[in-house]
């Protein structure tokens, strides 16, 4: 299996860690390398890009980590990351979505908001494309990357208004995850699910690379830092059982409360802004103002979560609703 990726891409790290855990042989092609020339191109250029056969056997470019994980679940046996229990499977999907779509706000914010992080990312990211370049060749590329990415902060929701919400949420997440990890090695028990890899992808940058959030992570939870480095290559792990739906621990419910505190208010306001054709999302999150450009993909995320919830058999949906009651996540399905 071949895919195009880069170390600075959280979704590349998410999928590489998943392939390692599932023991699926792969070949990672570095973005910008000579080996990347002539490969099929996706409609929207995203990392990682996998090169997989379509229904006619033709190699095509495929992106989007969440459906890719489900595809690999069907195509490769053993060491799966999707729980069989529909209730656990739904919780796993919700946690993966939170990692992919909310924690990425923290990742992008910290990388392009503070001077030390901007300088490090601007210097290192282009070297991952081509390490054998002179400083003179590197300088304009670094400048271009910094200016382009800082200009995109508004798209993901990082600005002077939202910065306190993002940073306080990241600290609370670290404390809640730390409390959970003191008793359980993964989000849903003794084995990693897709939700673990969704969280991991963003943490490979927040906990390991960007100076400001690395410091925050070590201050709040050295345990989370260690968890990230361990899960990046868990090919030697022999997984244990998932939680049962009737024994969801309070530490997981506390994590779901953090998800519900910030992510549903954004998803609902974002969807409303898109429905109304508004140029801005204007709402409150955690009692503080939030404003950003509407994000169409995250409206799809809300729809997919709602479809998954509606598609549960009645008794499974009742179990999910009982677990989510009081977390704030239930607002997504009201």
RODO-2510 file (C-alpha; in nm, 4 decimals, decimal comma):
residues 334
     n   res          X          Y          Z
     1     x     0,0000     0,0000     0,0000
     2     x     0,1396     0,3377    -0,1037
     3     x     0,0467     0,6772     0,0286
     4     x     0,1782     1,0327     0,0074
     5     x     0,2382     1,2044     0,3397
     6     x     0,4513     1,4353     0,5511
     7     x     0,5669     1,4330     0,9155
     8     x     0,4030     1,7698     0,9822
     9     x     0,0609     1,6434     0,8721
    10     x    -0,1430     1,5191     1,1716
    11     x    -0,3642     1,3047     0,9480
    12     x    -0,0564     1,1424     0,7933
    13     x     0,0608     1,0498     1,1413
    14     x    -0,2888     0,9275     1,2307
    15     x    -0,2993     0,6882     0,9376
    16     x     0,0628     0,5772     0,9604
    17     x     0,0110     0,4852     1,3260
    18     x    -0,3059     0,2965     1,2349
    19     x    -0,1296     0,0977     0,9610
    20     x     0,1486     0,0105     1,2032
    21     x    -0,0979    -0,1050     1,4695
    22     x    -0,2965    -0,3109     1,2199
    23     x     0,0270    -0,4525     1,0723
    24     x    -0,0722    -0,3523     0,7194
    25     x     0,2429    -0,3240     0,5034
    26     x     0,2847     0,0230     0,3573
    27     x     0,5202     0,2498     0,1701
    28     x     0,5068     0,6174     0,2678
    29     x     0,6127     0,8550    -0,0091
    30     x     0,7354     1,1875     0,1239
    31     x     0,5552     1,4906    -0,0107
    32     x     0,7869     1,6877    -0,2402
    33     x     1,0202     1,3954    -0,3060
    34     x     1,1154     1,2742    -0,6557
    35     x     0,9121     0,9591    -0,5876
    36     x     0,5982     1,1734    -0,5595
    37     x     0,6220     1,2890    -0,9202
    38     x     0,3635     1,1473    -1,1590
    39     x     0,1345     0,9988    -0,8961
    40     x    -0,2441     1,0249    -0,9380
    41     x    -0,3852     1,3476    -0,7999
    42     x    -0,6975     1,3741    -0,5833
    43     x    -0,9723     1,6222    -0,6639
    44     x    -0,8843     1,8103    -0,3440
    45     x    -0,5140     1,7836    -0,2495
    46     x    -0,5008     1,6554     0,1082
    47     x    -0,2522     1,4568     0,3147
    48     x    -0,2273     1,1702     0,3375
    49     x    -0,3238     1,0659    -0,0156
    50     x    -0,3564     0,6916    -0,0661
    51     x    -0,3211     0,5222    -0,4052
    52     x    -0,5777     0,2446    -0,4168
    53     x    -0,7639     0,0464    -0,6841
    54     x    -1,1110     0,1615    -0,7844
    55     x    -1,3900    -0,0778    -0,8851
    56     x    -1,2193    -0,1302    -1,2231
    57     x    -0,8802    -0,1992    -1,0685
    58     x    -0,7352     0,1358    -1,1756
    59     x    -0,5099     0,3084    -0,9216
    60     x    -0,6675     0,6325    -0,8027
    61     x    -0,5903     0,8935    -0,5381
    62     x    -0,8054     0,8603    -0,2250
    63     x    -0,8149     1,0957     0,0751
    64     x    -1,0098     1,1440     0,4004
    65     x    -0,8904     0,9331     0,6911
    66     x    -1,2280     0,8419     0,8422
    67     x    -1,3732     0,6525     0,5426
    68     x    -1,0281     0,5078     0,4717
    69     x    -1,0205     0,3500     0,8173
    70     x    -1,3608     0,1900     0,7470
    71     x    -1,2424     0,0672     0,4084
    72     x    -0,9347    -0,0942     0,5588
    73     x    -1,1509    -0,2489     0,8300
    74     x    -1,3399    -0,4351     0,5566
    75     x    -1,0369    -0,5227     0,3439
    76     x    -0,7887    -0,6399     0,6120
    77     x    -0,8640    -0,8970     0,8781
    78     x    -0,7538    -0,8837     1,2401
    79     x    -0,6586    -0,6131     1,4887
    80     x    -0,9584    -0,3994     1,3945
    81     x    -1,0167    -0,0545     1,5391
    82     x    -1,3961    -0,0349     1,4994
    83     x    -1,5893    -0,1877     1,7932
    84     x    -1,8465    -0,4525     1,7063
    85     x    -2,0971    -0,3244     1,9632
    86     x    -2,3024    -0,0503     1,7882
    87     x    -2,3026     0,1623     2,1035
    88     x    -1,9240     0,1545     2,1402
    89     x    -1,8882     0,2012     1,7641
    90     x    -2,0934     0,5205     1,7805
    91     x    -1,8956     0,6589     2,0754
    92     x    -1,5746     0,5771     1,8896
    93     x    -1,6948     0,7678     1,5818
    94     x    -1,7886     1,0693     1,7940
    95     x    -1,4472     1,0756     1,9606
    96     x    -1,2686     1,0367     1,6271
    97     x    -1,4677     1,3272     1,4862
    98     x    -1,3801     1,5431     1,7875
    99     x    -1,0112     1,4652     1,7381
   100     x    -1,0196     1,5273     1,3654
   101     x    -1,2328     1,8400     1,3670
   102     x    -1,1974     2,0144     1,7054
   103     x    -0,8471     1,9291     1,8258
   104     x    -0,7226     2,0316     1,4812
   105     x    -0,8284     2,3854     1,5732
   106     x    -0,5838     2,3731     1,8644
   107     x    -0,3118     2,2251     1,6434
   108     x    -0,3467     2,4924     1,3753
   109     x    -0,3937     2,7698     1,6309
   110     x    -0,0795     2,7003     1,8306
   111     x     0,1363     2,6438     1,5224
   112     x     0,0539     2,9732     1,3531
   113     x    -0,0438     3,2031     1,6422
   114     x     0,2731     3,2308     1,8533
   115     x     0,6089     3,3576     1,7266
   116     x     0,8180     3,0632     1,8499
   117     x     0,5847     2,8142     1,6851
   118     x     0,5670     3,0130     1,3612
   119     x     0,9451     3,0277     1,3438
   120     x     0,9930     2,6566     1,4053
   121     x     0,7206     2,5479     1,1621
   122     x     0,8372     2,7921     0,8974
   123     x     1,1925     2,6622     0,9249
   124     x     1,1241     2,2883     0,9489
   125     x     0,8166     2,2202     0,7336
   126     x     0,9827     2,3046     0,3998
   127     x     1,2863     2,0937     0,4960
   128     x     1,0592     1,7907     0,5232
   129     x     0,9892     1,8440     0,1522
   130     x     1,3574     1,8707     0,0606
   131     x     1,6326     1,8616     0,3192
   132     x     1,9192     1,9215     0,0744
   133     x     1,8614     2,2889    -0,0024
   134     x     2,0671     2,5935     0,0821
   135     x     1,9553     2,8528     0,3343
   136     x     1,9145     3,0967     0,0452
   137     x     1,6755     2,8576    -0,1310
   138     x     1,4914     2,7862     0,1904
   139     x     1,4209     3,1457     0,2933
   140     x     1,1515     3,2378     0,0352
   141     x     0,9770     2,9016     0,0776
   142     x     0,9663     2,9458     0,4545
   143     x     0,8260     3,2956     0,4122
   144     x     0,5596     3,1734     0,1693
   145     x     0,4480     2,8903     0,4021
   146     x     0,4269     3,1194     0,7035
   147     x     0,2240     3,3821     0,5219
   148     x    -0,0100     3,1277     0,3624
   149     x    -0,0811     2,9371     0,6831
   150     x    -0,1198     3,2433     0,9036
   151     x    -0,3686     3,3710     0,6466
   152     x    -0,5700     3,0503     0,6898
   153     x    -0,6106     3,0872     1,0683
   154     x    -0,9489     3,2499     1,0138
   155     x    -1,0708     2,9434     0,8228
   156     x    -1,0149     2,7003     1,1117
   157     x    -1,1429     2,9454     1,3712
   158     x    -0,8267     3,0787     1,5344
   159     x    -0,8337     3,4530     1,6026
   160     x    -0,8090     3,6981     1,8919
   161     x    -1,1688     3,6247     1,9940
   162     x    -1,1477     3,2463     1,9889
   163     x    -0,7913     3,1972     2,1188
   164     x    -0,8916     3,1746     2,4891
   165     x    -1,1637     2,9183     2,4108
   166     x    -0,9254     2,6986     2,2108
   167     x    -0,6443     2,7112     2,4640
   168     x    -0,8599     2,6526     2,7705
   169     x    -1,0325     2,3634     2,5954
   170     x    -0,6978     2,2018     2,5127
   171     x    -0,5855     2,2232     2,8748
   172     x    -0,9124     2,0737     3,0006
   173     x    -0,8873     1,7942     2,7450
   174     x    -0,5353     1,7105     2,8628
   175     x    -0,6442     1,6959     3,2268
   176     x    -0,9472     1,4801     3,1485
   177     x    -0,7483     1,2464     2,9241
   178     x    -0,4762     1,2193     3,1880
   179     x    -0,7334     1,1153     3,4479
   180     x    -0,8675     0,8501     3,2093
   181     x    -0,5236     0,7164     3,1181
   182     x    -0,4439     0,6627     3,4851
   183     x    -0,6890     0,3707     3,4726
   184     x    -0,7232     0,2672     3,1057
   185     x    -0,4645     0,2662     2,8247
   186     x    -0,7083     0,3742     2,5488
   187     x    -1,0291     0,5694     2,5124
   188     x    -1,2569     0,2654     2,4993
   189     x    -1,0675     0,0144     2,7062
   190     x    -0,7725    -0,2161     2,6492
   191     x    -0,7338    -0,1593     2,2752
   192     x    -0,7152     0,1499     2,0520
   193     x    -1,0126     0,2490     1,8393
   194     x    -1,0424     0,4902     1,5508
   195     x    -1,1077     0,7592     1,8118
   196     x    -0,7645     0,7016     1,9647
   197     x    -0,6002     0,7490     1,6268
   198     x    -0,8082     1,0606     1,5590
   199     x    -0,6860     1,2140     1,8843
   200     x    -0,3336     1,0856     1,8260
   201     x    -0,2971     1,2578     1,4880
   202     x    -0,3408     1,6056     1,6320
   203     x    -0,1334     1,5238     1,9398
   204     x     0,1663     1,4223     1,7292
   205     x     0,1973     1,7937     1,6577
   206     x     0,0540     1,9462     1,9774
   207     x     0,2482     1,7234     2,2165
   208     x     0,5612     1,6486     2,0163
   209     x     0,6457     1,9286     1,7721
   210     x     0,5125     2,2810     1,8247
   211     x     0,6949     2,4517     2,1159
   212     x     0,4039     2,6244     2,2891
   213     x     0,1599     2,3283     2,3055
   214     x     0,4481     2,0905     2,3816
   215     x     0,5113     2,2994     2,6918
   216     x     0,1404     2,3027     2,7758
   217     x     0,1188     1,9256     2,7315
   218     x     0,4170     1,8565     2,9552
   219     x     0,2825     2,0986     3,2155
   220     x    -0,0628     1,9414     3,2227
   221     x     0,0128     1,5758     3,1453
   222     x     0,3479     1,4077     3,0808
   223     x     0,1317     1,0936     3,0675
   224     x    -0,0405     1,2126     2,7482
   225     x     0,2987     1,2946     2,5975
   226     x     0,4148     0,9383     2,6663
   227     x     0,0884     0,7927     2,5314
   228     x     0,1404     0,9690     2,1982
   229     x     0,4901     0,8338     2,1490
   230     x     0,3777     0,4821     2,2427
   231     x     0,0740     0,4756     2,0119
   232     x     0,2715     0,6049     1,7139
   233     x     0,4044     0,2515     1,6762
   234     x     0,1926    -0,0054     1,8563
   235     x     0,2654    -0,2845     1,6082
   236     x     0,3814    -0,5006     1,8996
   237     x     0,0699    -0,4414     2,1105
   238     x    -0,1551    -0,7393     2,1819
   239     x    -0,4959    -0,5746     2,2281
   240     x    -0,7400    -0,6563     2,5051
   241     x    -1,1182    -0,6031     2,5284
   242     x    -1,3310    -0,2958     2,4732
   243     x    -1,5472    -0,1576     2,7517
   244     x    -1,8972    -0,2986     2,7667
   245     x    -2,1815    -0,0576     2,7035
   246     x    -2,2968    -0,1088     3,0622
   247     x    -1,9617    -0,0295     3,2218
   248     x    -1,8621     0,3062     3,0722
   249     x    -1,6277     0,4604     3,3329
   250     x    -1,6723     0,8059     3,4771
   251     x    -1,3378     0,9101     3,3299
   252     x    -1,4716     0,8543     2,9775
   253     x    -1,7900     1,0417     3,0621
   254     x    -1,5732     1,3318     3,1799
   255     x    -1,3987     1,3327     2,8417
   256     x    -1,7365     1,3294     2,6688
   257     x    -1,8345     1,6288     2,8824
   258     x    -1,5369     1,8185     2,7426
   259     x    -1,6386     1,7180     2,3904
   260     x    -1,9929     1,8358     2,4603
   261     x    -1,8785     2,1609     2,6157
   262     x    -1,7163     2,2898     2,2971
   263     x    -1,7732     2,0784     1,9869
   264     x    -2,1562     2,0574     1,9554
   265     x    -2,2045     2,4347     2,0014
   266     x    -1,9640     2,4925     1,7141
   267     x    -2,1128     2,2251     1,4873
   268     x    -2,4670     2,3532     1,5385
   269     x    -2,3762     2,7198     1,4862
   270     x    -2,1642     2,6339     1,1822
   271     x    -2,4500     2,4393     1,0223
   272     x    -2,6949     2,7211     1,0917
   273     x    -2,4609     2,9801     0,9381
   274     x    -2,4254     2,7704     0,6223
   275     x    -2,8028     2,7175     0,5973
   276     x    -2,8580     3,0912     0,6252
   277     x    -2,5795     3,1807     0,3828
   278     x    -2,4049     3,3839     0,6531
   279     x    -2,0478     3,4974     0,6041
   280     x    -1,9593     3,4312     0,9680
   281     x    -2,0359     3,1843     1,2415
   282     x    -2,1319     3,3925     1,5450
   283     x    -2,2050     3,2053     1,8668
   284     x    -2,0907     3,1397     2,2233
   285     x    -1,8768     2,8443     2,3272
   286     x    -1,8079     2,7816     2,6939
   287     x    -1,9731     3,1150     2,7736
   288     x    -1,7340     3,3086     2,5525
   289     x    -1,7803     3,4591     2,2049
   290     x    -1,6813     3,2555     1,9015
   291     x    -1,6546     3,3809     1,5457
   292     x    -1,5085     3,2283     1,2316
   293     x    -1,5761     3,1601     0,8660
   294     x    -1,8329     2,8796     0,8082
   295     x    -1,6729     2,5449     0,7312
   296     x    -1,8769     2,3295     0,4875
   297     x    -1,6945     2,0031     0,5634
   298     x    -1,7842     2,0241     0,9302
   299     x    -2,1508     2,0597     0,8365
   300     x    -2,1080     1,7214     0,6689
   301     x    -1,9566     1,5876     0,9917
   302     x    -2,2704     1,6923     1,1790
   303     x    -2,4893     1,5253     0,9187
   304     x    -2,2890     1,2027     0,9314
   305     x    -2,3072     1,1900     1,3116
   306     x    -2,6812     1,2462     1,3001
   307     x    -2,7266     0,9799     1,0350
   308     x    -2,5236     0,7333     1,2409
   309     x    -2,7309     0,8137     1,5489
   310     x    -3,0622     0,7849     1,3620
   311     x    -2,9487     0,4575     1,2039
   312     x    -2,9005     0,2824     1,5379
   313     x    -3,1621     0,0263     1,6415
   314     x    -3,3936     0,1726     1,9051
   315     x    -3,2417    -0,0114     2,2020
   316     x    -2,8865     0,0815     2,0950
   317     x    -2,9836     0,4453     2,0449
   318     x    -3,1384     0,4480     2,3917
   319     x    -2,8098     0,3191     2,5352
   320     x    -2,6101     0,5856     2,3503
   321     x    -2,8485     0,8570     2,4664
   322     x    -2,8196     0,7397     2,8278
   323     x    -2,4391     0,7560     2,8095
   324     x    -2,4416     1,1013     2,6479
   325     x    -2,7101     1,2476     2,8773
   326     x    -2,5727     1,5483     3,0596
   327     x    -2,2468     1,5642     2,8590
   328     x    -2,3644     1,8296     2,6138
   329     x    -2,3171     1,5899     2,3220
   330     x    -2,6874     1,5096     2,3272
   331     x    -2,7538     1,8555     2,1789
   332     x    -2,6291     1,7217     1,8437
   333     x    -2,9288     1,4899     1,8219
   334     x    -3,2059     1,6977     1,9780
***
